[in-house]
Structure formats: structure tokens, C-alpha cells
Amino acid sequence: MQMAERRRELETLNRLFTESVNGKGQVVLVTGPGASGKSELVSAFQEQAADQGALVLRAAGSRAERVLPLGVMGQLFRSAVLPHGMAERVEHLLRPEPMGFTADEPDPVTLGQRHAHVAHGLCALLLDFARERSVVLSVDDVHHADGPSLQALLYIQRRLTSSRAMMVLSEWQQPRPAYPLFHAELTRQPNCGRIRLAPLSPAGVEDLLRQHMGGEDARRLCPVYHAVSGGNLVLLHGLIEDHHNNTAPDSGAGAADLVTGESFRQAVLSCLHRWEPRLLEVAQAVALLGPSASTFAVARLLKVKAASVEPVMAALNMTGLLDDVRFRHPAVRDAVLGDVAPEGRAVMHLRAARLMYQEGENPADIADHLITAGGGVDEDWMAEMLRDAAKHALAMGAVERAIGCLDLAAQACGDERRRAVITALLARVQWGVNPSAVARLIQPLTTAFEQGHLESADVMALGRYLLWHGRGVEAAKTLDWFQGAQHEADTCTEAELNLTRHWLRLCHPRLPAADGTPFCMANGPAQQGAVPGPRDRLAQGRGGTTVGRYRGVRTEATLTDVMNNGRSDDAIGRAEQVLQSCRLSETVLESVLGALLVFIHADRLDKAVQWCVTLGDEAKVRGLHAWSAVLADMRARIALRQGDLSAAERYARQALTDMSPQSWGVVVGSPMAHLLQATTAMGRLTEAEELTRRVVPENMTQTWFWPRYLYARGHYYLASNRLHAALGDFQTCGSLVREWELDLPGLLPWRSASAKVYLRLGRPDTARKLVVEQLGRPGAGNPRVRGMSLRVLAATSDVKKRAPMLKEAVERLQESGDRLELALALADLSDAHHKLGEFARAQLMARRAKQIAKSCNAEALCQRLLPSEGPEGVGGDKASSPEAEVFAILSDAERRVAALAALGHTNREIGGRLFITVSTVEQHLTRVYRKLNVNRRTDLPTELPLLMADCAS
């Protein structure tokens, strides 16, 4: 007892002990709330009294021993070594055999007489001994003592006045004493004094902390320790022990240093279990109710009267566990909740949820109880409450919580139609996190669909789930439900139907349509130069305009236009409009993908990247892993279009990490194709070969993702010089897209890929025929498609005709922003100049090609270029080259713009990198051309990006 706040009380006890030694017997009642230090104070006094020669008799009350008559008296007189004769008399008085009766049930009057006889005898022994030596009788937790012992203590108290004996009793302070008559009789005697203890003040807490840690730490931690413990000594010691057990470095951040661990948890439980059971029950009720706790709510939860709860709440406040009706720290609540018996926890949580529902509390708080209880009870209000809580969780971005609420709501709902609605919502939410988890919901959704319990939008969603998991025939049958005229009035349904059917056509072209014909042929004869759309009448008229989240159907129609006719400001504007109104938790995935593909096929890759980043950030915040994966896959596709191989590989791997291959379903062919194509182009053929050995879903062969995968694998075979295997994959691609009427070079330029194989096989005429055919297909005017086609066509032509074709290919590829294809075209142009004897131009083009190839991480192409390059090449002394002197006439801004232009970046990309407008880029390039006396960016000297490497990176 080194704390100043307790030293004063100890001095008071010592003063009263001195009076008792002088023959003025004293009785002291030490009171205070639980864990305020009563036992420690009494124990310290006992040690000092014993040191002064007093005989100290000790006892402690206990709830478990209340039923033992005279149990406390037995503890007192057996707690010390007494003279032999005195010890025998004590044992004789306290012997268990009843006196004066033989009946099985003792007579109360006889028992009372025996207890009075014992009290008289023990008091006489005590007073006799006190004539020779001072005596201290100490009873801790006297409120737990048995009735006969309390009567004996009162008997002894009344006879201590002129003796050298002192009685020290400690009790837990309560608004209503457990034994009010004993309390009143004890305190009305003139020789009874009282010492009231309170929880430690902030100064007392700091004093205690200084005994266990440095002075600076004690000063810094005192406020938070006092706030959490309320001055409760037991809790404080638990906090101190956890603080010492903590191995984390000291941050010096005050509240951040508070450590609540196992010691603190045990301290909380120790406080509650050592006191009356009603305190534990009330504490558990407060913990269960959480923010909704009140005296009235606790009483209703425990099914008792509020009047009986009020004093218990007051006692918990006095002990420092509660601050009004709230626990002082979440760890206290966690400890109390963790102590609730498992068999009763679910019942209590259900009761709390029902009570809070009746009181109109927050659905989110009610849902906490229902989720913790784990269901088991079907009541109509529960399903609706959980559904409301799920919607609130979605609005807050807590997707996993929303899934838990909806899952339980579906179990609790007894009405089949309402359960179908909840299950459909659960599937939509689960879909954004983990599509494979939706597989378990397909059967109940299919059953609900067959029973007519699903709304139109949910039927659409069911069709998409089936598609994703490769169950295309079932999906087609599901969508055929919309053929009935009664559904045509719903504009949103028409729009989503068009969207889903268009995606069905693109991803599952082999599926049968409503009339049994193959879906790819169900639209009638294809118009010359265009991709046919869905055949049903919902695709016409109002189906072309949509509202709300279903604007994606216009995006899909726009995508077809872009692939057929090239970029369009109107198409880009529509795609932008779709994405601006998009909310990931509500938007159809195909709508977003369609809008992004518009940007890609319109060569607005900057827009596509911008929206992928924006939507990807939202998906991460909301925990929508499926969206994150799909958007990462789209980033891989964009990176391949830009020729950024390392980025393509990174995003493809991210897509396969954010969502497992099982969750991808048949769509796994997309990230697999992107990863395979990137690793092949980087020359990492061993890794690419491992990718080709991975098992893909068998039903993927019936989808669009199969030719896309074959196209990537064909390039791996070509790079590995397995020419016939490569040709087989490219020809299979061509056969499938022709059969499916999806033969657009903007989607899959399989002809130019096949032509490369034929060139290696020594059949240039066949290669030329394929490329010419590709140039005549819809969408072949796209700069990237035309540039790629012209590059291969030049290889089939006479040497003298190659350079003009390749120059145009370079210009078109420069415009498209595909730096890898640009590097390949420049390499071919270098080779053409070399064969024409134009060695200076050849070297210049080769250097530019190698620099761009390096920026793309195309190592195989880099090794092919300039194999005999000497000191004057790329690695030579740039500062001494003639071009370096010419570059001195350029300003810093002009050098930066020219360096990026020489590396193949478009004007828009240059503006984005340097944070300037496209108009400013054009102005800088005009001045660069004039100063360097060149006409176009392809004529820019290759040394410029080498000197400005920092800018180019």
C-alpha cells in the first residue's frame, strides 16, 4: 500500500488500533465498490498489527460458504495458532454435532440457542485472551458471511468496548446492502467507525503506474489507463501486466500504447465472477445490447423489473466497468460477451434482436445479434430486417457483411416468393466478390424461376450466372422466357435482355436460339460488312434506348459500330455516359466491359485506362474482388494494345490472383490468353510453355474465349518455331469466327497471324492472299489493324515495294499507340532499307526499333536487332554524336516531347505523361520538325530518346 490515497486510510486504521491497544475496543467497517482496494488495505493493516505483537485472526466471506453455519467464525478462530487449552475449547464449541436434539430436521429455536451458545463461548475466549495480548479480528467480504457468523460478530462487537480487541470488517458497497439489519445494527454502535474507499483518482492511477514503469511513461499513460479502468485496481493491474507483456515497440502515442490482452480480459471476468451473480447477468445483457442498452432494455432482456436492475447498474458504474450504460472500453465488452455460455448465447442474442426490433432500433445493430445467433428461428420480421441491414451494408461498402445478412435472411424467410427475391439479391452481391460462390445459388434460383417467383432483372442475372459457369444451353432456355409478349412493356428488361443476348452471342456463339437453330445463325443472313445482332424483336425499336443502369445495351450496339466502322465521337460519348452513371454494386458487368471495349477499339486507350483505374479503386474499397479481377484483365488487354508487355503480364497475373481460376469459369481464357501472349512476346518461352500446360475448362471450347486463347497459343508455337502447330491454332481461330459470324480483324486478326506462318513456310502467295482478304474486312481501316496488315503484306512483296508500305504501317501504328507493333514495323523497315543498300537509314530505323522494343520489354526483338552494333551504336558515346550537337538547339520542353514521340507515344499519351494539352504537344512537335528539318515523327533521330532516357521512362 504505497499509494498516497491508501496511506491515509491505513494511518486511520493504525490510529484506531492504538486506541484498542489502550483498552478502547474498536470496530471498523471498510466499504467501497468492487476492486477499490479494500482487501489490500485490510491485508496491509493485518501485517502491521502482527508486527506490533497483536494476534490477528483472519476470515473471508464467500458466496459458496453462505450455507455453512458459523463458517466465518470457524475461519477466524482457526486462522492462527492458539494456546493449547484455548484451541481445544474453540474446537469443542465449533464441533458439527448438534446439541440438544435428535430429530432429522433440527428445530430452529434449538439451532438459534446453539448459535448463541457458540457466540457467547467464542466471545468469552476472545476477551480472556485480550487481557494478555491485543487481538485483531479481520473479516474480508463480510457481505458474503453466513447468518449465524454475522450474529456472532454483532454479539462480539457489543462486548469489545473496554477490551484490547479490534474488529475490522470489509464489505462491498451496494445501494442496497445484502443484510440490511446486520448493517444497521453494526453501524449504530458508538464504537463502530467507517472508512469509505473510492476507485483511484487520476493522481492515484499515476502513483500506481510509477511503481511499475518509468515516471514519463506513467505520466503519459495515466489519462488513458484511468479512462479505461475507472480507477478499478483489478483492471489496472491487468492493464499493467499486458503492458509489460507487449513486445511491440513503444510508439509514444498515448492512447495508441494501450494494450488490452489476456490479463485484462481475466481481470474483467474476475471482477464479475467474484461479485453477485446478478451483476454478471446485467453486464452480459449490457454487452449483448451494445449501443441500444438502457436500464429498461436490460430489464426486458432479462425479464425482470427495471427497479431491480437500477441498483445493479449503479454498482457496475461504481466499480468502473460501466460509464453510464456503456462499457469504458470495447475490450471489456468483448470479455463479457466471450464469457456467455455457448448454449445460452444464441438464445440471448435472439431475444436481444427481438427486443431491439420491437423498440425500432437500427436494423444494422439488430442484424449483429441475428448473425451471431446464427439463425435457427424463422420469423417474418427477421428476413426483412436482415435485408434492410444488407442494403445499408452495401451502401457503406461492407460487402461481406451484406452477404452474411442476406444468407441468413434467405434461411429465415418462410415465404417462397420473398425468399426468391432475397436469394436473387444475395447472388448479385456475391457475384461481385466471388462468382464461383454463386454456383450454390443457381439451383434455388432455377427452382424459383420455374415457379415464377423471379423478377425480370433476376432472370437476366440468372442467365449470366449460367453463362459464366459454362452452362450456356440452360442460359439460353432461361432467356427464352422473355419471348412472351407480356414482358415487352418493361423497357429496362428489354434493354437488359438485348445486352445479355448480345453478350451471349459474343461469348457463346454455338448456343441454340429459341427456335432450335444455332444462335450464330438465328439472326438470318449477315449483312455484307457488318456483324448481325440478336434476332428477336426486343432488339429493335425501344430496345435501342435504355435508362438507369441498363444503358449498356447502347454501348454494345456502339461497340459493333466501332468494330465495323472505326472510331466515332458519338460512340465514345455514349460509352463515357454509361461509365459516368455506373455503380459497381448495381451495374451489369457486361455494360461496363462493353463501354471499355468501345474505348479500346476506338484507340482511346487513355480513356480506357482512366476508367479502369477509377472503377478498380472503387472495387477495392467495396471489396468486390470479381470486379477487381475483371478490370485487371481489361488492363492487361489494354497494355497488350499499347505494347507494354511487362504491364500486361502484371495485370494478367493480378487478375488470376484476385480471383481463382475456378471463380473465373469459362472466362478464365481471357486472362490466360493475355498472360500467354505477354510472356511469349517478352521471349520467356519456358514460362509460356508452362502456361499452355494448364488445364482450362472443357466447356470453354464452346465460347469466344477459346479462339482468343488459341490465338495466343499460336503465337507461342510460332515463337517456338513449331510452325504447323501455330498454323493449326490460327486456322482453328479463323474457322470458328467465320462460323460464328464474328470475323472482324479488330477482334482477332487471325489472317495476318496465319500469314506470318506461311511466310516462314515459304508460301508468300498464300500469305499475301490472306492479308489482302483481311484488309477488305469490316473494321480493317482501324490504324492498328491496317498497320499490322501492311507490315505483313510488305513481307510478301518485292523488296523495292516494301519501304513505302512499311512507312505507312509505321505511321498507322504510331497513330494507334501500339509500340510493340511499331517496333516490329521499324525493324522490318530497317531490314528493307538494308536490302536496298540504304545502310544509314537502316541503322537509324534499327536503333529506333531497338529503343522502343526495350521500353516494351520485348527482349527477343532486342536481340534480333543490330547484332553487330559497335561503339557507335546505342551504347556508344552519345554526347559526341553529330545528332547530339543538333539536339542542343531544342529547348528542354521540345526535347521531352520529341523523345516520347520518337519512342512511339501518341500525342495524347505524351500530353498525359508531361501534364500538357494535346495542342501544346502539337506545337512543340511542329517546332522540333522545323529545327531538325524533318517532316514527321518517324524521321526523328533515334539518339534523342537515348539522351532523354529519364523523360522517356
Secondary structure as GFF3:
##gff-version 3
##sequence-region A 1 953
A	DSSP	alpha_helix	4	21	.	.	.	ID=ss1
A	DSSP	beta_strand	26	32	.	.	.	ID=ss2
A	DSSP	alpha_helix	38	51	.	.	.	ID=ss3
A	DSSP	beta_strand	55	60	.	.	.	ID=ss4
A	DSSP	three_ten_helix	63	65	.	.	.	ID=ss5
A	DSSP	alpha_helix	71	78	.	.	.	ID=ss6
A	DSSP	alpha_helix	84	94	.	.	.	ID=ss7
A	DSSP	alpha_helix	108	130	.	.	.	ID=ss8
A	DSSP	beta_strand	135	140	.	.	.	ID=ss9
A	DSSP	three_ten_helix	142	144	.	.	.	ID=ss10
A	DSSP	alpha_helix	147	157	.	.	.	ID=ss11
A	DSSP	beta_strand	165	172	.	.	.	ID=ss12
A	DSSP	alpha_helix	180	187	.	.	.	ID=ss13
A	DSSP	beta_strand	192	196	.	.	.	ID=ss14
A	DSSP	alpha_helix	202	210	.	.	.	ID=ss15
A	DSSP	alpha_helix	215	229	.	.	.	ID=ss16
A	DSSP	alpha_helix	233	245	.	.	.	ID=ss17
A	DSSP	three_ten_helix	254	257	.	.	.	ID=ss18
A	DSSP	alpha_helix	262	274	.	.	.	ID=ss19
A	DSSP	alpha_helix	277	289	.	.	.	ID=ss20
A	DSSP	three_ten_helix	290	292	.	.	.	ID=ss21
A	DSSP	alpha_helix	295	302	.	.	.	ID=ss22
A	DSSP	alpha_helix	306	319	.	.	.	ID=ss23
A	DSSP	beta_strand	322	323	.	.	.	ID=ss24
A	DSSP	beta_strand	326	327	.	.	.	ID=ss25
A	DSSP	alpha_helix	330	338	.	.	.	ID=ss26
A	DSSP	alpha_helix	342	358	.	.	.	ID=ss27
A	DSSP	alpha_helix	363	373	.	.	.	ID=ss28
A	DSSP	alpha_helix	380	395	.	.	.	ID=ss29
A	DSSP	alpha_helix	399	412	.	.	.	ID=ss30
A	DSSP	alpha_helix	416	431	.	.	.	ID=ss31
A	DSSP	three_ten_helix	435	438	.	.	.	ID=ss32
A	DSSP	alpha_helix	439	450	.	.	.	ID=ss33
A	DSSP	alpha_helix	456	468	.	.	.	ID=ss34
A	DSSP	alpha_helix	472	479	.	.	.	ID=ss35
A	DSSP	three_ten_helix	480	483	.	.	.	ID=ss36
A	DSSP	three_ten_helix	485	487	.	.	.	ID=ss37
A	DSSP	alpha_helix	491	507	.	.	.	ID=ss38
A	DSSP	three_ten_helix	519	521	.	.	.	ID=ss39
A	DSSP	three_ten_helix	537	539	.	.	.	ID=ss40
A	DSSP	three_ten_helix	541	544	.	.	.	ID=ss41
A	DSSP	three_ten_helix	548	550	.	.	.	ID=ss42
A	DSSP	alpha_helix	552	565	.	.	.	ID=ss43
A	DSSP	alpha_helix	569	580	.	.	.	ID=ss44
A	DSSP	alpha_helix	589	601	.	.	.	ID=ss45
A	DSSP	alpha_helix	605	622	.	.	.	ID=ss46
A	DSSP	alpha_helix	625	642	.	.	.	ID=ss47
A	DSSP	alpha_helix	645	658	.	.	.	ID=ss48
A	DSSP	alpha_helix	661	664	.	.	.	ID=ss49
A	DSSP	three_ten_helix	665	668	.	.	.	ID=ss50
A	DSSP	alpha_helix	669	681	.	.	.	ID=ss51
A	DSSP	alpha_helix	685	692	.	.	.	ID=ss52
A	DSSP	three_ten_helix	698	702	.	.	.	ID=ss53
A	DSSP	alpha_helix	705	719	.	.	.	ID=ss54
A	DSSP	alpha_helix	723	739	.	.	.	ID=ss55
A	DSSP	alpha_helix	750	760	.	.	.	ID=ss56
A	DSSP	alpha_helix	764	775	.	.	.	ID=ss57
A	DSSP	alpha_helix	783	795	.	.	.	ID=ss58
A	DSSP	alpha_helix	799	816	.	.	.	ID=ss59
A	DSSP	alpha_helix	819	835	.	.	.	ID=ss60
A	DSSP	alpha_helix	839	856	.	.	.	ID=ss61
A	DSSP	alpha_helix	859	864	.	.	.	ID=ss62
A	DSSP	alpha_helix	882	887	.	.	.	ID=ss63
A	DSSP	alpha_helix	892	902	.	.	.	ID=ss64
A	DSSP	alpha_helix	907	914	.	.	.	ID=ss65
A	DSSP	alpha_helix	918	932	.	.	.	ID=ss66
A	DSSP	three_ten_helix	937	939	.	.	.	ID=ss67
A	DSSP	alpha_helix	943	947	.	.	.	ID=ss68
A	DSSP	alpha_helix	949	952	.	.	.	ID=ss69
###
